[in-house]
Amino acid sequence: MQFDFSTPDGMSRRHFMKHVAGASALAVPALNFASTLQAHAADLQKNQKAVILLWMGGGPATIDIWDLKPGSVNGGPFRPIATSGDMQITEHMPLMAQQMHHMSIVRSMSTREADHNRGRYYMHTGYVPNPNVQHPSYGAVVAHELEPTRPQLEIPPFVSVGGSSAGPGFLGMAYAPFVVNSNGQVKDLQMDIDPERVRDRVKLLNQLEASFIRQNRGSAPQEHAKVLQKTQRLMSSKQMDAFKVNQESAEVREQYGNTNFGRGCLMARRLVETGVPFVEVNLGGWDTHSDNFDRLQTKLPEMDRAMAALVSDLDQRGMLDNVAIVWMGEFGRTPRINGNTGRDHWARSWSVVVGGAGFQRGIAVGQTNADGTAVDTEPYTSEDLMASVLHGIGISLDTRFTATNGRPMKIANGGRLIKELFA
């Protein structure tokens, strides 16, 4: 937010300052007013709505993480442990167990896509793939709806850390994911060019862009021009410091863990603190068709440390009430353990985890049966999850978009709220 400190018409700045200086009684209120402005700016920063998506590419075995089945032939060797919430989770996530009063598990996910690419698209958009239309992803939708409320934001409103995300679809390239690695390095963006050379290049690019736009070749040139303008602002923006996790203290970096995922989660906190409305952090490697349990014993501690640090950090900074955290992959994995001690693709009954924002916390929503093969309670879909996340950060579910083919499109594909999360 910007404040206008211009003087009234007919009053010079010198005249104004003379009266202020001569009125000593105003000195303390003026100082208090400055302090109030600083506090208000801090509140605005803290209270901005945002989403952090922890994307588990490959489809994690949620039956071994969030919805264990001890005593079942499908249960595997991991033991459940108590948490600070009203649920149990795997023994290999003791740090998150202490943070589960801030989070909730939706154990009754039942979705329709068990192929990696189709499942990734479906869980990111709420729509099954359609050759006739490209649907916008979570990040694009949230960025499109919340960016107009952040005139101070100079860096992209949708950032994907450690890997690419689903695209902006018909919302246009202005809402495409801005991809960086966990060290904050931006692909194809060189920051150490001589300023004079940058100005010359920008001038030439602007001329080329204007030429393309005049040729009326559709919306692509205009969208590309928007991206170019944002890139120009980005290269000179102080907000780029949000990507520099090495500016954090050694203690904070140690809390998150010296891993790509740990640095990515720390960067996500820095980015939403700066005003970015949507950040996706990628942790792949969950396609455990073989050696599922050995591989999870390696991956889970990395995830546990970083995820627990993120939840705790947001809470301590007073941001958790406004930042939604979503943990999910494209599907779960089979309750049946295969001959290679692995689990295969499974979308019929699995779990996601949410927290922060407007969600009810510390609960397990729904349940699967004793061997994990089916949902026993009301099932929920990708559309329902997306609708719930958007509602949790205050985006109206009455929102409608118009696709490039002219069709009206419901936000979150008309999904219904997961009612237990808002009880």
C-alpha positions as CSV (number, residue, x, y, z in Angstrom):
1,M,0.0,0.0,0.0
2,Q,1.3,3.5,-0.8
3,F,0.5,6.6,1.2
4,D,0.3,10.1,-0.3
5,F,2.3,12.7,1.8
6,S,1.8,15.6,-0.7
7,T,1.0,18.9,0.9
8,P,-2.4,20.6,0.4
9,D,-2.8,23.0,-2.5
10,G,-1.3,26.5,-1.9
11,M,1.1,25.2,0.9
12,S,4.7,24.8,0.1
13,R,6.7,22.0,1.7
14,R,9.0,24.6,3.4
15,H,5.9,26.4,4.8
16,F,4.5,23.0,6.0
17,M,7.7,21.9,7.7
18,K,8.1,25.3,9.3
19,H,4.8,25.0,11.1
20,V,5.5,21.3,12.0
21,A,8.9,22.3,13.4
22,G,7.4,25.1,15.4
23,A,4.7,23.0,16.9
24,S,6.5,20.8,19.4
25,A,3.3,19.4,20.6
26,L,3.0,17.6,17.3
27,A,6.4,15.9,17.5
28,V,5.4,12.9,19.6
29,P,2.1,12.2,17.6
30,A,4.1,12.4,14.4
31,L,6.5,9.8,15.7
32,N,3.6,7.7,16.8
33,F,2.0,8.1,13.4
34,A,5.2,6.8,11.7
35,S,5.3,3.9,14.1
36,T,1.7,3.1,13.3
37,L,2.4,3.2,9.5
38,Q,5.3,0.7,10.0
39,A,3.1,-1.6,12.1
40,H,0.3,-1.3,9.5
41,A,2.7,-2.2,6.7
42,A,3.9,-5.2,8.7
43,D,0.2,-6.3,9.3
44,L,-0.5,-6.0,5.6
45,Q,2.5,-8.2,4.8
46,K,1.5,-10.7,7.4
47,N,-2.2,-10.8,6.5
48,Q,-1.9,-11.4,2.7
49,K,-3.7,-14.5,1.5
50,A,-1.5,-17.1,-0.2
51,V,-1.1,-20.8,-1.0
52,I,2.0,-23.0,-0.7
53,L,1.6,-26.2,-2.6
54,L,4.0,-29.0,-1.6
55,W,3.9,-31.2,-4.7
56,M,5.0,-34.8,-4.3
57,G,5.6,-35.9,-7.9
58,G,5.3,-39.6,-8.6
59,G,2.4,-40.4,-6.3
60,P,3.3,-41.0,-2.7
61,A,2.1,-44.1,-0.8
62,T,-0.2,-42.2,1.6
63,I,-1.2,-45.5,3.2
64,D,2.4,-45.6,4.7
65,I,2.4,-41.9,5.7
66,W,-1.0,-40.4,6.7
67,D,-3.4,-43.4,6.9
68,L,-1.6,-46.4,8.1
69,K,-3.3,-49.8,8.4
70,P,-1.5,-51.7,11.2
71,G,-2.7,-55.3,11.5
72,S,-3.7,-55.5,7.8
73,V,-1.9,-57.6,5.3
74,N,-1.6,-54.3,3.3
75,G,-0.2,-52.4,6.2
76,G,3.5,-52.7,5.7
77,P,6.2,-52.4,8.4
78,F,5.7,-48.8,9.5
79,R,4.1,-48.0,12.9
80,P,1.6,-45.2,13.5
81,I,2.5,-42.6,16.2
82,A,0.4,-40.1,18.1
83,T,0.4,-36.5,17.0
84,S,-0.6,-33.1,18.4
85,G,-3.8,-33.4,16.4
86,D,-6.6,-35.9,16.6
87,M,-4.9,-38.5,14.3
88,Q,-1.9,-40.8,14.0
89,I,0.7,-40.7,11.2
90,T,3.9,-42.6,10.3
91,E,6.7,-43.0,12.8
92,H,9.1,-41.6,10.2
93,M,7.6,-38.1,10.6
94,P,8.1,-37.3,14.2
95,L,8.6,-33.5,13.6
96,M,5.3,-33.2,11.7
97,A,3.6,-35.2,14.4
98,Q,4.3,-32.2,16.6
99,Q,2.7,-29.8,14.1
100,M,-0.4,-31.7,13.2
101,H,-2.7,-29.5,15.4
102,H,-2.1,-27.0,12.6
103,M,-2.9,-29.4,9.8
104,S,-5.7,-31.8,8.7
105,I,-5.7,-35.0,6.7
106,V,-8.3,-35.7,4.1
107,R,-8.3,-39.5,4.1
108,S,-11.3,-39.9,1.8
109,M,-9.8,-38.7,-1.6
110,S,-11.2,-40.8,-4.4
111,T,-10.1,-39.5,-7.8
112,R,-10.3,-40.7,-11.4
113,E,-6.8,-40.5,-12.9
114,A,-4.1,-43.1,-12.1
115,D,-1.7,-42.1,-14.9
116,H,1.1,-39.8,-14.0
117,N,0.6,-37.1,-16.6
118,R,-3.2,-37.2,-16.5
119,G,-3.2,-37.3,-12.7
120,R,-0.8,-34.4,-12.5
121,Y,-3.0,-32.3,-14.8
122,Y,-6.2,-33.3,-12.9
123,M,-4.9,-32.6,-9.4
124,H,-3.4,-29.2,-10.5
125,T,-6.5,-28.0,-12.4
126,G,-9.6,-29.8,-11.2
127,Y,-10.3,-30.9,-14.8
128,V,-9.4,-34.1,-16.7
129,P,-7.3,-33.4,-19.8
130,N,-9.2,-32.2,-22.8
131,P,-7.6,-31.7,-26.2
132,N,-9.8,-28.8,-27.0
133,V,-8.9,-26.6,-24.0
134,Q,-6.0,-26.0,-21.6
135,H,-7.3,-25.4,-18.1
136,P,-5.5,-23.1,-15.7
137,S,-3.7,-24.6,-12.7
138,Y,-4.0,-23.7,-9.0
139,G,-1.1,-21.3,-9.3
140,A,-2.5,-19.4,-12.3
141,V,-6.0,-19.2,-10.8
142,V,-4.8,-17.9,-7.4
143,A,-2.3,-15.5,-9.1
144,H,-5.0,-14.2,-11.4
145,E,-7.5,-13.5,-8.6
146,L,-5.1,-12.2,-6.0
147,E,-2.4,-10.3,-7.9
148,P,-4.7,-7.3,-8.5
149,T,-4.8,-6.8,-4.7
150,R,-0.9,-6.5,-4.6
151,P,0.1,-3.4,-6.6
152,Q,3.4,-3.4,-4.8
153,L,4.4,-6.9,-6.1
154,E,7.1,-6.7,-8.7
155,I,8.1,-10.4,-8.9
156,P,5.8,-13.0,-10.6
157,P,2.6,-14.0,-8.7
158,F,3.1,-17.7,-9.4
159,V,6.5,-19.3,-8.5
160,S,7.4,-22.9,-8.9
161,V,10.5,-24.0,-6.9
162,G,12.6,-27.1,-7.9
163,G,10.6,-28.1,-11.0
164,S,7.9,-27.0,-13.4
165,S,4.2,-26.8,-12.6
166,A,1.1,-27.1,-14.7
167,G,0.6,-24.0,-16.9
168,P,-1.8,-21.1,-17.0
169,G,-4.1,-22.4,-19.7
170,F,-6.5,-19.9,-21.1
171,L,-5.6,-17.3,-18.5
172,G,-2.5,-16.5,-20.5
173,M,1.3,-16.5,-20.1
174,A,1.2,-13.6,-17.7
175,Y,0.2,-16.3,-15.1
176,A,2.6,-19.0,-16.1
177,P,4.8,-20.5,-13.4
178,F,8.1,-18.7,-12.8
179,V,10.5,-21.6,-12.3
180,V,13.6,-21.3,-10.1
181,N,15.8,-23.9,-8.4
182,S,16.1,-24.2,-4.7
183,N,19.1,-21.8,-4.7
184,G,17.0,-19.1,-6.3
185,Q,18.6,-19.4,-9.8
186,V,16.3,-18.4,-12.5
187,K,16.4,-20.3,-15.8
188,D,17.5,-18.1,-18.8
189,L,17.7,-14.9,-16.7
190,Q,21.1,-13.3,-16.4
191,M,21.3,-10.6,-13.7
192,D,24.9,-9.3,-14.1
193,I,24.6,-7.6,-17.5
194,D,25.8,-4.0,-17.9
195,P,22.8,-1.7,-17.4
196,E,23.5,0.2,-20.7
197,R,23.4,-3.0,-22.6
198,V,20.2,-4.0,-20.9
199,R,18.6,-0.7,-21.9
200,D,19.6,-1.2,-25.5
201,R,18.3,-4.8,-25.6
202,V,15.0,-3.8,-24.0
203,K,14.5,-0.9,-26.5
204,L,15.1,-3.4,-29.4
205,L,12.8,-6.0,-27.9
206,N,10.0,-3.4,-27.3
207,Q,10.2,-2.4,-30.9
208,L,10.0,-6.0,-32.1
209,E,7.1,-6.7,-29.7
210,A,5.2,-3.6,-31.0
211,S,5.7,-4.8,-34.6
212,F,4.3,-8.2,-33.8
213,I,1.3,-6.8,-32.0
214,R,0.5,-4.5,-35.0
215,Q,0.3,-7.6,-37.2
216,N,-2.8,-8.9,-35.3
217,R,-1.6,-12.5,-35.0
218,G,-3.9,-13.3,-32.1
219,S,-3.3,-12.9,-28.3
220,A,0.2,-14.5,-28.1
221,P,2.2,-11.3,-28.9
222,Q,0.3,-9.3,-26.3
223,E,0.8,-12.0,-23.7
224,H,4.5,-12.2,-24.5
225,A,4.8,-8.4,-24.2
226,K,3.3,-8.7,-20.7
227,V,5.8,-11.3,-19.7
228,L,8.6,-9.1,-21.1
229,Q,7.5,-6.1,-19.1
230,K,7.4,-8.2,-15.9
231,T,10.8,-9.5,-16.7
232,Q,12.2,-6.0,-17.0
233,R,10.7,-5.0,-13.7
234,L,12.0,-8.2,-12.1
235,M,15.6,-7.7,-13.1
236,S,15.8,-4.4,-11.2
237,S,13.5,-5.3,-8.3
238,K,14.8,-5.4,-4.7
239,Q,12.1,-8.1,-4.2
240,M,14.4,-10.5,-5.9
241,D,16.1,-10.9,-2.5
242,A,13.2,-13.2,-1.6
243,F,14.8,-15.9,-3.6
244,K,18.1,-15.6,-1.7
245,V,17.6,-18.1,1.1
246,N,21.3,-17.8,2.1
247,Q,20.3,-14.4,3.6
248,E,18.6,-16.3,6.4
249,S,20.5,-17.1,9.6
250,A,22.4,-20.4,9.8
251,E,19.9,-21.4,12.5
252,V,16.9,-21.0,10.3
253,R,18.5,-22.8,7.4
254,E,19.4,-25.6,9.6
255,Q,15.8,-25.9,10.9
256,Y,14.6,-26.4,7.3
257,G,17.4,-28.8,6.4
258,N,20.3,-28.5,3.9
259,T,18.4,-30.1,1.1
260,N,16.8,-28.9,-2.1
261,F,13.3,-29.4,-0.6
262,G,14.3,-27.7,2.7
263,R,15.6,-24.6,0.9
264,G,12.6,-24.6,-1.4
265,C,10.2,-24.5,1.6
266,L,12.2,-21.7,3.2
267,M,12.1,-19.8,-0.1
268,A,8.3,-20.3,-0.2
269,R,8.0,-18.7,3.2
270,R,10.2,-15.8,2.0
271,L,8.1,-15.4,-1.2
272,V,4.7,-15.3,0.5
273,E,6.1,-12.9,3.0
274,T,7.0,-10.6,0.1
275,G,3.5,-10.9,-1.3
276,V,3.6,-13.7,-3.8
277,P,0.2,-15.4,-3.7
278,F,1.1,-18.8,-4.9
279,V,4.3,-20.9,-4.5
280,E,4.7,-24.5,-5.5
281,V,7.6,-26.5,-4.0
282,N,8.5,-29.8,-5.7
283,L,9.7,-33.0,-4.2
284,G,9.8,-35.8,-6.7
285,G,10.8,-39.5,-6.5
286,W,7.6,-41.0,-5.1
287,D,7.0,-43.6,-7.9
288,T,7.8,-46.5,-5.6
289,H,6.9,-49.6,-7.7
290,S,9.8,-51.4,-6.0
291,D,11.5,-51.1,-2.6
292,N,8.8,-48.8,-1.4
293,F,9.6,-49.0,2.3
294,D,13.4,-48.6,2.0
295,R,12.9,-45.6,-0.3
296,L,10.4,-44.0,2.1
297,Q,12.7,-44.3,5.0
298,T,15.1,-42.1,3.1
299,K,12.6,-39.6,1.7
300,L,10.3,-39.1,4.7
301,P,12.9,-37.6,7.1
302,E,13.8,-35.0,4.4
303,M,10.1,-34.1,3.9
304,D,9.4,-34.2,7.6
305,R,12.0,-31.7,8.6
306,A,11.3,-29.2,5.9
307,M,7.5,-29.4,6.1
308,A,7.5,-29.2,9.9
309,A,9.8,-26.2,9.8
310,L,7.5,-24.4,7.3
311,V,4.4,-24.9,9.3
312,S,6.1,-23.9,12.6
313,D,7.7,-20.8,10.9
314,L,4.5,-19.5,9.4
315,D,2.7,-20.0,12.7
316,Q,5.4,-18.2,14.7
317,R,5.3,-15.3,12.2
318,G,1.6,-15.0,12.6
319,M,1.0,-15.9,8.9
320,L,-0.6,-19.3,9.1
321,D,-4.1,-18.0,9.4
322,N,-3.8,-16.5,5.9
323,V,-1.5,-19.0,4.1
324,A,-2.9,-22.3,3.0
325,I,-0.5,-25.2,2.9
326,V,-1.5,-28.1,0.6
327,W,0.4,-31.4,0.4
328,M,-0.5,-33.8,-2.4
329,G,0.7,-35.8,-5.4
330,E,-1.1,-37.0,-8.4
331,F,-2.6,-40.1,-6.7
332,G,-1.8,-42.6,-4.0
333,R,-0.4,-46.1,-4.2
334,T,-2.0,-49.5,-4.1
335,P,-2.9,-51.0,-0.7
336,R,-1.6,-54.3,-2.0
337,I,2.2,-54.7,-1.8
338,N,3.5,-56.1,-5.0
339,G,6.2,-58.8,-5.5
340,N,9.0,-56.1,-5.6
341,T,8.0,-54.8,-2.2
342,G,6.5,-51.8,-3.9
343,R,3.2,-50.3,-4.4
344,D,1.6,-49.3,-7.8
345,H,-0.7,-46.5,-8.9
346,W,-3.9,-46.1,-7.0
347,A,-6.5,-43.3,-7.2
348,R,-9.5,-44.9,-5.5
349,S,-8.7,-44.2,-1.9
350,W,-5.8,-42.0,-0.7
351,S,-5.0,-38.9,1.3
352,V,-4.0,-35.2,1.0
353,V,-3.0,-32.8,3.8
354,V,-4.1,-29.2,4.2
355,G,-3.6,-26.6,6.9
356,G,-3.6,-22.9,7.7
357,A,-5.9,-20.3,6.1
358,G,-9.6,-20.9,6.9
359,F,-9.3,-24.6,7.5
360,Q,-10.4,-26.6,10.5
361,R,-7.2,-28.0,11.9
362,G,-6.0,-31.1,13.8
363,I,-8.6,-33.5,12.3
364,A,-8.8,-36.4,10.0
365,V,-11.5,-36.0,7.4
366,G,-13.2,-39.2,6.3
367,Q,-11.8,-42.7,6.5
368,T,-10.9,-45.7,4.4
369,N,-11.8,-49.3,5.2
370,A,-9.6,-51.7,7.3
371,D,-7.3,-52.7,4.4
372,G,-7.3,-49.3,2.7
373,T,-8.9,-50.5,-0.5
374,A,-12.0,-48.2,-0.5
375,V,-13.3,-45.0,1.1
376,D,-15.9,-45.8,3.7
377,T,-17.2,-42.2,4.1
378,E,-18.2,-39.5,1.6
379,P,-15.5,-39.4,-1.1
380,Y,-13.8,-36.2,-2.2
381,T,-12.3,-35.3,-5.6
382,S,-9.7,-32.9,-7.0
383,E,-12.5,-30.4,-7.8
384,D,-13.6,-30.5,-4.1
385,L,-10.1,-30.0,-2.8
386,M,-9.4,-27.1,-5.1
387,A,-12.8,-25.5,-4.3
388,S,-12.0,-25.8,-0.6
389,V,-8.5,-24.3,-0.9
390,L,-9.8,-21.3,-2.9
391,H,-12.6,-20.8,-0.4
392,G,-10.1,-21.0,2.4
393,I,-8.2,-18.0,1.1
394,G,-11.3,-16.0,0.3
395,I,-11.7,-16.5,-3.5
396,S,-15.4,-16.7,-4.5
397,L,-16.5,-20.0,-5.9
398,D,-19.0,-18.1,-8.0
399,T,-16.1,-16.9,-10.2
400,R,-16.4,-17.7,-13.9
401,F,-13.8,-17.6,-16.6
402,T,-14.2,-17.5,-20.4
403,A,-12.0,-20.0,-22.2
404,T,-10.4,-19.2,-25.5
405,N,-13.1,-21.1,-27.3
406,G,-15.7,-18.8,-25.7
407,R,-17.0,-21.4,-23.3
408,P,-17.8,-20.2,-19.7
409,M,-15.7,-22.2,-17.2
410,K,-16.5,-22.5,-13.5
411,I,-13.7,-22.0,-11.1
412,A,-12.4,-25.3,-9.6
413,N,-14.8,-27.0,-12.1
414,G,-17.7,-26.4,-9.8
415,G,-16.3,-28.5,-6.9
416,R,-18.1,-28.6,-3.6
417,L,-16.5,-27.7,-0.2
418,I,-15.1,-30.5,1.9
419,K,-17.5,-29.5,4.6
420,E,-15.6,-31.0,7.6
421,L,-12.7,-28.6,6.9
422,F,-15.1,-25.6,7.6
423,A,-17.2,-27.0,10.4
